[in-house]
Amino acid sequence: MQQIHKMLDCHLNISMTYFVLDEREDGGSYQIITEVVRRSDSVGGTFRFRDGRDVPLKSIIDIQLEA
């Protein structure tokens, strides 16, 4: 988490894999977003990306720095 906070100042792209629950059925799907993190909300437990998407911290499976 601290490394992500450091990356926020550098405006670097990260690739994040996270799980999205299916609202109609059991299960869900894995989504991958490659974007610049705009901010993190430790109280709300989310990352907000430049494109406006919010990803809950508890849903994150993997984070990688894009070169």
HELIX and SHEET records of a PDB file:
HELIX    1   1 GLN A    2  CYS A   10  1                                   9    
HELIX    2   2 LEU A   57  SER A   59  5                                   3    
SHEET    1   A 5 ASP A  54  PRO A  56  0                                        
SHEET    2   A 5 THR A  46  PHE A  49 -1                                        
SHEET    3   A 5 GLY A  28  ASP A  41 -1                                        
SHEET    4   A 5 ASN A  13  LEU A  21 -1                                        
SHEET    5   A 5 ILE A  60  LEU A  65 -1                                        
END                                                                             
